[in-house]
């Protein structure tokens, strides 16, 4: 039987665009399905639901630290956990004291077992039913994950650089460069009731509480979206169910994967529309 995985796109379109909708980068700075920038800080060493739908759950593990005198953690996305078609898949950035771009910092699991993905551009791994595909976009630290007919997830692993540290005064310790993920999602089968930190922004009835025009529009909801682990759908707003049929009511989701909003200032409320 021929797989219905989505066709490959050109390499330049297969890495996260941190200035386009569906992205989550930096500390963490999201751009929702409505095209608006918002920040969700969460908390270090905790897990939060980014997307929760009847048959798809995507969680994120946050890492970070709190320098003396700060009232909250600086945080970054370190791992993603995906539940889909009664399967689990995770990818994470491996902790490292100093960044070396000649070393691959990605780790994968499928249904609790380690996945081996050879370090070569276009190296590919498929799940047994070929409904999950992982492909390297570069030899190291960059992949695209395809969930058949549901979503694509573009991922880069990056460190907190000395320049980032100097600009934002993170005070990163010498024994951890906080290797983390830059991600961008493309969704194809979300329901009208999708929830999650990012997922809710794709709802037709979504009203963004982030204030446009401010330097850093922060949204809360940690208690609403906190999950008990990377691969848990237990949270106050989670909608995922392993027993849900693959047939569901879906809403049209525009593909923003190639939309470039770089001419707009960070944090100022991008005016790109659905």
C-alpha positions as CSV (number, residue, x, y, z in Angstrom):
1,X,0.0,0.0,0.0
2,X,1.4,3.4,-0.9
3,X,2.0,5.7,2.0
4,X,0.1,9.0,2.1
5,X,2.8,10.9,3.9
6,X,3.0,14.4,2.6
7,X,5.5,15.0,-0.2
8,X,8.9,16.4,0.5
9,X,9.6,20.1,0.1
10,X,12.7,22.0,-0.9
11,X,15.4,22.1,1.9
12,X,15.1,25.8,2.5
13,X,11.4,25.3,3.3
14,X,12.1,22.5,5.8
15,X,13.8,24.3,8.7
16,X,11.9,26.3,11.3
17,X,11.1,29.9,10.4
18,X,11.0,31.6,13.7
19,X,9.2,34.6,12.3
20,X,6.2,32.7,10.8
21,X,3.0,31.4,12.4
22,X,3.2,28.0,14.1
23,X,6.7,28.7,15.4
24,X,8.2,28.4,18.9
25,X,11.7,29.7,19.4
26,X,14.0,31.6,21.7
27,X,12.8,31.9,25.3
28,X,10.0,30.8,24.2
29,X,8.5,33.2,21.7
30,X,5.5,31.8,19.8
31,X,3.7,33.0,16.7
32,X,0.1,31.7,16.8
33,X,-2.2,30.6,14.0
34,X,-3.6,34.1,14.1
35,X,-0.2,35.5,13.2
36,X,0.4,37.3,16.5
37,X,3.5,37.1,18.6
38,X,3.3,36.0,22.3
39,X,5.5,34.7,25.0
40,X,4.7,31.8,27.3
41,X,7.4,31.3,30.0
42,X,6.1,28.3,31.8
43,X,8.7,27.0,34.3
44,X,12.0,25.2,34.2
45,X,11.9,21.4,34.4
46,X,8.1,21.2,33.8
47,X,5.9,20.1,30.9
48,X,3.2,22.0,29.1
49,X,0.7,21.1,26.3
50,X,1.4,23.0,23.1
51,X,-1.3,21.2,21.2
52,X,-4.1,19.1,22.5
53,X,-6.8,17.7,20.1
54,X,-9.0,14.7,20.1
55,X,-6.3,12.5,18.4
56,X,-3.1,14.6,18.7
57,X,-1.2,15.8,21.7
58,X,2.1,17.6,21.5
59,X,3.8,18.5,24.8
60,X,7.0,20.5,25.5
61,X,9.5,20.1,28.3
62,X,11.0,23.5,29.4
63,X,14.5,23.9,30.7
64,X,16.1,27.0,32.2
65,X,17.3,28.7,35.3
66,X,16.7,31.7,37.6
67,X,19.6,34.0,38.2
68,X,19.8,35.7,41.6
69,X,17.4,38.6,41.8
70,X,15.0,37.3,39.1
71,X,11.3,36.7,39.9
72,X,10.9,34.0,37.2
73,X,12.8,31.4,35.3
74,X,14.4,32.0,31.9
75,X,13.1,29.1,29.9
76,X,13.6,27.3,26.6
77,X,11.9,24.3,24.9
78,X,14.2,21.3,25.4
79,X,12.0,18.4,24.2
80,X,8.7,17.5,22.4
81,X,6.5,14.6,23.2
82,X,3.9,13.5,20.6
83,X,0.9,11.2,21.1
84,X,-0.7,10.1,17.8
85,X,-2.7,7.1,16.6
86,X,-2.0,5.2,19.9
87,X,1.7,5.8,19.5
88,X,4.2,8.0,21.3
89,X,7.2,9.8,19.8
90,X,9.7,12.1,21.5
91,X,12.6,14.2,20.4
92,X,14.9,16.2,22.7
93,X,18.0,18.3,22.7
94,X,20.8,16.6,24.6
95,X,22.3,18.6,27.5
96,X,25.8,19.7,26.8
97,X,28.2,22.1,28.7
98,X,29.7,23.7,25.5
99,X,28.1,23.8,22.1
100,X,29.9,22.0,19.2
101,X,28.1,22.1,15.9
102,X,30.0,19.1,14.7
103,X,28.2,17.0,17.2
104,X,24.5,15.9,16.9
105,X,22.5,16.9,19.9
106,X,19.2,15.1,19.0
107,X,17.7,12.1,20.7
108,X,14.5,10.3,19.6
109,X,12.2,7.6,21.0
110,X,9.3,5.8,19.5
111,X,6.9,3.9,21.9
112,X,9.6,4.2,24.6
113,X,12.4,2.7,22.4
114,X,15.4,4.6,21.1
115,X,15.3,5.5,17.4
116,X,18.6,5.4,15.5
117,X,18.7,8.0,12.7
118,X,22.0,8.0,10.8
119,X,23.9,11.2,10.7
120,X,23.6,12.0,7.0
121,X,21.4,14.6,5.2
122,X,18.1,13.0,4.1
123,X,18.6,10.0,6.4
124,X,15.1,8.8,7.1
125,X,13.3,6.7,9.7
126,X,9.7,5.4,9.4
127,X,7.5,3.9,12.1
128,X,6.3,0.3,11.3
129,X,3.1,1.6,9.8
130,X,4.9,4.4,8.0
131,X,2.6,7.0,9.5
132,X,5.5,8.7,11.4
133,X,8.5,9.8,9.4
134,X,11.7,11.5,10.7
135,X,14.1,12.9,8.2
136,X,17.3,14.8,8.6
137,X,17.4,18.1,6.8
138,X,21.1,18.4,7.6
139,X,23.7,15.9,8.8
140,X,23.2,17.1,12.4
141,X,20.8,19.0,14.6
142,X,18.0,19.6,12.1
143,X,15.1,17.3,11.2
144,X,11.5,17.3,10.0
145,X,8.9,15.0,11.6
146,X,5.8,14.1,9.5
147,X,2.7,12.7,11.1
148,X,0.7,11.3,8.3
149,X,-2.1,13.7,7.1
150,X,-2.0,15.5,10.5
151,X,1.1,17.7,10.9
152,X,4.7,18.4,10.1
153,X,7.2,19.5,12.7
154,X,10.4,21.3,11.7
155,X,13.1,21.2,14.3
156,X,16.6,22.7,14.9
157,X,18.7,22.3,18.0
158,X,20.6,25.5,19.0
159,X,22.4,26.7,22.1
160,X,22.1,29.9,24.0
161,X,25.0,31.8,22.5
162,X,27.3,34.2,24.3
163,X,25.7,37.0,22.3
164,X,22.2,35.9,23.5
165,X,23.5,35.8,27.0
166,X,25.0,39.3,26.8
167,X,21.9,40.9,25.2
168,X,19.4,39.3,27.5
169,X,21.5,39.0,30.7
170,X,20.6,35.3,31.1
171,X,23.7,34.7,33.2
172,X,24.1,31.2,31.7
173,X,26.4,29.0,33.8
174,X,29.6,27.6,32.5
175,X,28.5,24.0,32.7
176,X,25.4,24.3,30.5
177,X,24.7,26.1,27.2
178,X,21.0,25.2,27.4
179,X,20.8,23.4,24.0
180,X,17.1,23.8,23.0
181,X,14.7,23.4,20.2
182,X,13.5,25.9,17.5
183,X,10.3,24.5,16.2
184,X,7.7,25.3,13.6
185,X,4.4,23.3,13.1
186,X,2.3,22.9,10.0
187,X,-1.2,21.4,10.9
188,X,-3.6,19.8,8.4
189,X,-6.4,18.2,10.5
190,X,-7.1,20.2,13.6
191,X,-10.6,20.2,15.1
192,X,-12.5,23.3,16.1
193,X,-11.9,22.4,19.7
194,X,-8.2,22.2,19.6
195,X,-6.4,23.5,22.7
196,X,-3.0,24.0,24.1
197,X,-0.6,26.9,24.4
198,X,-0.2,27.1,20.6
199,X,-3.1,25.0,19.4
200,X,-5.8,27.3,20.8
201,X,-4.6,30.1,18.4
202,X,-5.9,28.0,15.5
203,X,-9.5,28.0,16.7
204,X,-12.0,30.1,14.8
205,X,-13.3,31.5,18.1
206,X,-9.9,32.3,19.6
207,X,-9.4,35.7,21.2
208,X,-5.8,36.5,21.8
209,X,-5.2,38.0,25.2
210,X,-1.6,39.1,24.3
211,X,-1.6,42.9,24.2
212,X,-0.5,44.1,20.7
213,X,2.1,46.8,20.6
214,X,4.0,45.9,23.8
215,X,7.6,44.8,23.7
216,X,6.9,41.4,25.2
217,X,3.2,40.2,25.1
218,X,3.2,37.5,27.7
219,X,0.3,35.1,28.2
220,X,-0.2,32.9,31.2
221,X,-2.1,29.7,31.7
222,X,0.6,27.5,33.2
223,X,-1.9,25.7,35.5
224,X,-4.2,25.1,32.6
225,X,-1.6,23.6,30.3
226,X,0.8,21.9,32.7
227,X,1.1,18.1,32.1
228,X,2.5,15.5,34.5
229,X,5.2,14.3,32.0
230,X,6.4,14.7,28.4
231,X,4.1,12.0,27.2
232,X,1.1,12.6,29.4
233,X,-2.3,14.1,28.3
234,X,-3.2,14.8,31.8
235,X,-3.8,18.6,32.1
236,X,-6.7,20.9,32.9
237,X,-7.4,21.7,29.3
238,X,-6.2,18.5,27.5
239,X,-8.6,17.1,24.9
240,X,-6.6,14.1,23.7
241,X,-7.9,10.6,24.0
242,X,-6.2,7.4,22.8
243,X,-9.6,5.9,22.2
244,X,-10.8,8.6,19.9
245,X,-11.6,7.5,16.3
246,X,-9.4,8.9,13.6
247,X,-12.6,10.3,12.0
248,X,-13.4,13.7,13.5
249,X,-14.8,17.1,12.6
250,X,-11.9,19.2,11.3
251,X,-11.4,22.9,10.6
252,X,-9.6,24.4,7.7
253,X,-6.1,25.3,8.7
254,X,-4.1,27.5,6.3
255,X,-0.6,26.4,5.6
256,X,1.7,29.2,6.9
257,X,4.9,27.3,6.4
258,X,6.2,29.6,3.7
259,X,4.9,32.9,5.1
260,X,7.7,35.3,5.9
261,X,6.9,37.9,8.6
262,X,10.5,39.0,9.1
263,X,9.8,42.6,8.3
264,X,7.8,43.0,11.5
265,X,9.6,43.7,14.8
266,X,9.9,40.9,17.4
267,X,7.1,41.0,19.9
268,X,5.2,43.8,18.3
269,X,2.2,41.8,17.1
270,X,2.6,40.4,13.6
271,X,-0.2,41.5,11.3
272,X,-0.1,38.4,9.1
273,X,-3.6,37.0,8.8
274,X,-5.2,33.6,8.3
